[in-house]
């Protein structure tokens, strides 16, 4: 199994930016993560 490039606290920090109004596309480009991955992180957080 592949290990994540981001630790749990880093993922939560990225998701916090999403909560403050940043778009998924912006964060995807900024952190070089796919849109699908961001949506998966968001789903798992809930």
Secondary structure as the mmCIF struct_conf table of DSSP 4:
data_model
#
loop_
_struct_conf.conf_type_id
_struct_conf.id
_struct_conf.beg_label_comp_id
_struct_conf.beg_label_asym_id
_struct_conf.beg_label_seq_id
_struct_conf.end_label_comp_id
_struct_conf.end_label_asym_id
_struct_conf.end_label_seq_id
HELX_LH_PP_P HELX_LH_PP_P1 UNK A 2 UNK A 4
BEND BEND1 UNK A 5 UNK A 6
HELX_RH_AL_P HELX_RH_AL_P1 UNK A 8 UNK A 19
TURN_TY1_P TURN_TY1_P1 UNK A 20 UNK A 21
HELX_RH_AL_P HELX_RH_AL_P2 UNK A 24 UNK A 31
TURN_TY1_P TURN_TY1_P2 UNK A 32 UNK A 32
HELX_RH_AL_P HELX_RH_AL_P3 UNK A 35 UNK A 45
#
